[in-house]
């Protein structure tokens, strides 16, 4: 949890600094500062990319190490930021749902993953907690938190069943410039912009 807070705080600081740079009156100074930030992002991204290649080339021991990377909150956040997480989106969503399943069962509920495509997660909510609004909300929040902690790059959750999920706790730091693969910066935090949506039977929330 401490590592997640550190990453969240640093991500917010970077976002604030980029916003300040974009307001600099001198266009040349503004461009130089943004290019510097972009160049640093690309340098770090290239280094991490090469590091992951070396680890992947180490065989089974390297694959075990990648799984350790994925299980560490701080490292996983960094890899997501640079688009280098070893697990794809569907795998991360499935893992998050499996973590919540014992809790859901204890409240008489369950969830089924119908599919993941283009950042959109389709779920079916089920169980016997329909008559208890507070229990239903508890289950929704548990599912929501688990998914967005494991996969902050999810753009929308569409849930069939009892109720739509709430808005995710997602901060998206806008790309610094050129469409490079490391431009999209993602981190978990309080939603402020580009908030993904949650939908229930055609009704959009968010």
RAPEJO-V712490 format. One record per backbone hydrogen bond with DSSP energy under -1.0 kcal/mol. CO is the residue of the C=O (numbers start at 1). NH is the residue of the N-H. If there is no record, write none. Layout:
BEGIN
co = [CO:CO]
nh = [NH:NH]
END
This chain:
BEGIN
co = [1:2:3:4:5:6:7:8:9:10:11:12:13:14:15:16:17:18:20:21:26:27:28:29:30:31:32:33:34:35:36:37:38:39:40:41:42:43:44:45:46:47:48:49:50:51:52:53:55:59:60:61:62:63:64:65:66:67:69:72:73:74:75:76:77:78:79:80:88:89:90:91:92:93:94:95:96:97:100:101:102:104:104:105:108:110:112:115:117:119:119:120:121:122:122:123:124:126:129:132:133:134:135:136:137:138:139:140:141:142:143:144:145:146:147:151:155:156:157:158:160:168:169:171:173:177:180:185:187:197:198:199:200:203:205]
nh = [5:6:7:8:9:10:11:12:13:14:15:16:17:18:19:20:21:22:23:24:30:31:32:33:34:35:36:37:38:39:40:41:42:43:44:45:46:47:48:49:50:51:52:53:54:55:56:57:58:63:64:65:66:67:68:69:70:71:72:76:77:78:79:80:81:82:84:83:92:93:94:95:96:97:98:99:100:101:104:105:106:107:109:108:128:126:124:122:120:155:156:117:158:114:115:160:112:110:132:136:137:138:139:140:141:142:143:144:145:146:147:148:149:150:151:154:197:121:199:123:125:170:189:187:185:179:183:173:171:157:205:159:203:200:198]
END
